[in-house]
Amino acid sequence: MEVLSKVAAAFQHGGEWMWAILFMEAISLAIILERTFTLFFNRKATQKQIAQVFEKDIRRGDIEAVIVQAKKLESNEPIARAALAGAQAAQNLGGQNEIQAKMDEVLLEENAILERRTGFLAMTGNVATLMGLLGTIVGMIKSFASVAQANPMEKAALVSQGISEAMNCTAFGLIVAIPALVMYAILQNRANILAEDLNQGSLKIFNWLSYSYESVPSRPVRNATTNTKGRSKTDVDASVN
């Protein structure tokens, strides 16, 4: 309780700019809590391992099983959404380009979710520091302006009051800025790890799908169809020509 009372007293002596710094602190804490829960508890760097679930079905050509499995996992695992998009493109015989395009759409969306709002921590840290500096300057201006118009007996008290306001603003600005910048680096690194894990897992699935499913125009005709007289369609076309 004694620490809290000292903090409250310092906040009161810091002047009006302390409220602006407190607002930056509230924004910073909200972002840190939300991003920490999302990146460390809600998301795991296990997408490459989960991708292995689809390998067997893709290699044996059971695309329906891939789609069913992906739909079961898509609510919790981003790699499943990428696999579902790629498998559906492969089922439509779109070929490598369509498979890659559909999977890239999902990856862009998921990577954007990983990086969402993290950049604001750098902003809140820098703004809090600048607000602390501004509060320091305002406090020093008040201090010297009061001294110029005060009695000699009051000058020392007024100078002390102005310097106290200036230093409190500086301290609170740094208290907000340092954790925000540290957590920005930590969360950005975590987002990069998760994005790399997701991209590598998606690349595995894309390779399996692209080697197993070709587009319709690129597939050679395997068997000539036979008409009712026993002649193949190829022979008929050749005789007509």
C-alpha positions as CSV (number, residue, x, y, z in Angstrom):
1,M,0.0,0.0,0.0
2,E,2.9,2.4,0.7
3,V,4.2,1.9,-2.8
4,L,0.8,2.7,-4.3
5,S,0.4,5.8,-2.2
6,K,3.8,7.0,-3.4
7,V,2.9,6.3,-7.0
8,A,-0.4,8.2,-6.5
9,A,1.4,11.2,-5.0
10,A,4.0,11.3,-7.8
11,F,1.2,11.1,-10.3
12,Q,-0.6,14.1,-8.8
13,H,2.7,16.1,-8.7
14,G,3.4,15.3,-12.4
15,G,0.9,17.7,-13.9
16,E,-1.7,17.4,-16.6
17,W,0.6,15.5,-19.0
18,M,0.5,12.5,-16.6
19,W,-3.0,11.7,-17.8
20,A,-1.9,11.5,-21.4
21,I,0.9,9.2,-20.4
22,L,-1.6,7.1,-18.4
23,F,-3.7,6.8,-21.5
24,M,-0.7,5.5,-23.4
25,E,-0.1,3.0,-20.6
26,A,-3.7,1.7,-20.8
27,I,-3.4,1.2,-24.6
28,S,0.0,-0.5,-24.2
29,L,-1.3,-3.0,-21.6
30,A,-4.4,-3.9,-23.6
31,I,-2.3,-4.7,-26.7
32,I,0.3,-6.7,-24.7
33,L,-2.4,-8.8,-23.0
34,E,-4.3,-9.5,-26.2
35,R,-1.2,-10.3,-28.3
36,T,0.4,-12.4,-25.5
37,F,-2.7,-14.6,-25.3
38,T,-3.0,-14.8,-29.1
39,L,0.6,-15.6,-29.9
40,F,1.6,-17.7,-26.9
41,F,-1.5,-19.4,-25.7
42,N,-3.9,-19.5,-28.7
43,R,-1.3,-20.3,-31.3
44,K,1.5,-23.0,-31.2
45,A,4.5,-23.5,-33.4
46,T,3.3,-27.0,-34.4
47,Q,2.0,-26.4,-37.9
48,K,4.8,-28.4,-39.6
49,Q,3.9,-31.4,-37.5
50,I,0.2,-31.1,-38.2
51,A,0.9,-30.9,-41.9
52,Q,2.2,-34.5,-41.7
53,V,-1.4,-35.6,-41.0
54,F,-2.3,-34.9,-44.7
55,E,0.7,-36.5,-46.4
56,K,-0.5,-40.1,-46.5
57,D,-4.0,-39.2,-47.9
58,I,-2.5,-36.9,-50.5
59,R,0.1,-39.4,-51.7
60,R,-2.5,-42.1,-52.2
61,G,-4.8,-39.7,-54.0
62,D,-7.6,-39.7,-51.5
63,I,-8.4,-36.0,-51.8
64,E,-11.8,-36.4,-50.1
65,A,-10.1,-37.7,-46.9
66,V,-7.8,-34.6,-47.0
67,I,-10.8,-32.3,-47.2
68,V,-12.7,-34.1,-44.4
69,Q,-9.6,-34.0,-42.1
70,A,-8.9,-30.3,-42.9
71,K,-12.5,-29.3,-42.1
72,K,-12.2,-31.0,-38.7
73,L,-9.0,-29.0,-37.9
74,E,-9.7,-25.7,-39.6
75,S,-11.3,-24.1,-36.5
76,N,-8.1,-24.3,-34.5
77,E,-5.2,-24.9,-36.9
78,P,-4.3,-22.4,-39.6
79,I,-2.4,-25.1,-41.5
80,A,-5.7,-26.9,-41.9
81,R,-7.3,-23.9,-43.6
82,A,-4.4,-23.7,-46.1
83,A,-4.6,-27.5,-46.7
84,L,-8.4,-27.2,-47.3
85,A,-7.9,-24.5,-49.8
86,G,-5.2,-26.3,-51.7
87,A,-7.1,-29.7,-51.6
88,Q,-10.2,-28.1,-53.0
89,A,-8.2,-26.5,-55.8
90,A,-6.6,-29.9,-56.5
91,Q,-10.0,-31.6,-56.5
92,N,-11.0,-29.1,-59.2
93,L,-7.9,-30.1,-61.2
94,G,-6.7,-26.5,-61.3
95,G,-3.0,-27.4,-61.3
96,Q,-0.1,-26.0,-59.4
97,N,-0.9,-22.3,-60.1
98,E,-4.4,-22.5,-58.7
99,I,-3.3,-24.6,-55.7
100,Q,-0.6,-22.1,-54.9
101,A,-2.9,-19.1,-55.3
102,K,-5.6,-20.5,-53.1
103,M,-3.1,-21.5,-50.4
104,D,-1.4,-18.1,-50.6
105,E,-4.7,-16.3,-49.9
106,V,-5.0,-18.2,-46.7
107,L,-1.4,-17.6,-45.7
108,L,-1.7,-13.9,-46.3
109,E,-4.7,-13.7,-44.1
110,E,-3.2,-15.8,-41.3
111,N,0.1,-13.9,-41.3
112,A,-1.8,-10.6,-41.1
113,I,-3.5,-11.9,-38.0
114,L,-0.2,-12.7,-36.4
115,E,1.2,-9.2,-37.0
116,R,-2.1,-7.4,-36.1
117,R,-1.7,-4.5,-33.5
118,T,1.9,-5.5,-32.5
119,G,3.3,-2.5,-34.3
120,F,1.3,-0.1,-32.1
121,L,3.5,-1.1,-29.1
122,A,6.4,0.7,-30.7
123,M,4.2,3.7,-31.2
124,T,3.0,3.8,-27.7
125,G,6.5,3.5,-26.3
126,N,7.8,6.3,-28.4
127,V,4.8,8.6,-27.8
128,A,5.0,8.0,-24.0
129,T,8.7,9.0,-24.1
130,L,7.9,12.1,-26.0
131,M,5.0,13.0,-23.7
132,G,7.3,12.6,-20.7
133,L,9.8,14.9,-22.4
134,L,7.1,17.4,-23.1
135,G,5.9,17.2,-19.5
136,T,9.5,17.9,-18.4
137,I,9.7,20.9,-20.6
138,V,6.4,22.3,-19.4
139,G,7.4,21.7,-15.8
140,M,10.6,23.6,-16.3
141,I,8.9,26.5,-18.1
142,K,6.4,26.8,-15.2
143,S,9.3,26.6,-12.7
144,F,11.3,29.5,-14.3
145,A,8.1,31.5,-15.0
146,S,7.1,31.3,-11.3
147,V,10.5,32.2,-10.1
148,A,10.6,35.4,-12.2
149,Q,7.4,36.7,-10.5
150,A,7.8,35.3,-7.0
151,N,9.2,36.7,-3.8
152,P,12.7,35.6,-2.9
153,M,11.4,33.6,0.0
154,E,9.1,31.5,-2.3
155,K,11.6,31.0,-5.1
156,A,13.1,27.8,-3.7
157,A,9.7,26.2,-3.2
158,L,8.5,27.1,-6.7
159,V,11.7,25.8,-8.3
160,S,11.4,22.5,-6.4
161,Q,7.7,22.1,-7.4
162,G,8.5,22.7,-11.1
163,I,11.4,20.3,-11.1
164,S,9.3,17.7,-9.3
165,E,6.6,17.9,-12.0
166,A,9.2,17.7,-14.8
167,M,11.0,14.7,-13.3
168,N,7.8,12.8,-12.5
169,C,6.7,13.2,-16.1
170,T,10.0,11.9,-17.4
171,A,9.9,8.9,-15.0
172,F,6.4,7.9,-15.9
173,G,7.0,8.3,-19.6
174,L,10.0,5.9,-19.3
175,I,8.0,3.5,-17.1
176,V,5.4,3.2,-19.9
177,A,7.9,3.2,-22.8
178,I,10.4,0.5,-21.6
179,P,8.0,-2.4,-21.1
180,A,6.2,-1.5,-24.4
181,L,9.3,-1.6,-26.4
182,V,10.6,-4.8,-24.8
183,M,7.3,-6.6,-25.4
184,Y,7.2,-5.3,-29.0
185,A,10.5,-7.1,-29.7
186,I,9.3,-10.3,-27.9
187,L,5.9,-10.4,-29.7
188,Q,7.4,-9.5,-33.1
189,N,9.9,-12.4,-32.7
190,R,7.1,-14.8,-31.7
191,A,5.0,-13.7,-34.7
192,N,7.9,-14.4,-37.0
193,I,8.4,-17.8,-35.5
194,L,4.8,-18.7,-36.0
195,A,4.7,-17.3,-39.5
196,E,7.7,-19.3,-40.5
197,D,6.3,-22.5,-39.1
198,L,3.0,-22.0,-40.9
199,N,4.8,-21.1,-44.2
200,Q,7.0,-24.2,-44.0
201,G,4.1,-26.5,-43.2
202,S,2.1,-25.0,-46.1
203,L,5.0,-25.5,-48.5
204,K,5.1,-29.2,-47.6
205,I,1.4,-29.6,-48.4
206,F,1.7,-27.6,-51.6
207,N,4.6,-29.8,-52.8
208,W,2.6,-33.0,-52.1
209,L,-0.5,-31.6,-53.9
210,S,1.3,-30.2,-56.9
211,Y,3.2,-33.4,-57.6
212,S,0.0,-35.5,-57.2
213,Y,-2.5,-33.3,-59.1
214,E,-1.9,-31.7,-62.5
215,S,-4.2,-29.3,-64.3
216,V,-6.5,-30.8,-66.9
217,P,-4.9,-29.3,-70.0
218,S,-1.5,-30.6,-69.1
219,R,-2.6,-34.2,-68.5
220,P,-2.0,-36.6,-71.4
221,V,-4.9,-38.8,-72.6
222,R,-4.1,-42.2,-71.0
223,N,-6.6,-44.5,-72.9
224,A,-8.3,-44.0,-76.2
225,T,-12.0,-44.5,-75.9
226,T,-13.6,-47.3,-78.0
227,N,-16.7,-46.9,-80.0
228,T,-19.4,-49.6,-80.5
229,K,-17.7,-51.0,-83.7
230,G,-14.5,-51.7,-81.8
231,R,-12.5,-48.8,-83.3
232,S,-10.9,-46.3,-81.0
233,K,-11.8,-42.7,-81.1
234,T,-8.2,-41.9,-82.1
235,D,-8.5,-44.2,-85.1
236,V,-11.8,-42.7,-86.1
237,D,-10.3,-39.2,-86.0
238,A,-7.3,-40.3,-88.0
239,S,-9.5,-41.9,-90.7
240,V,-11.6,-38.8,-91.0
241,N,-8.6,-36.6,-91.5
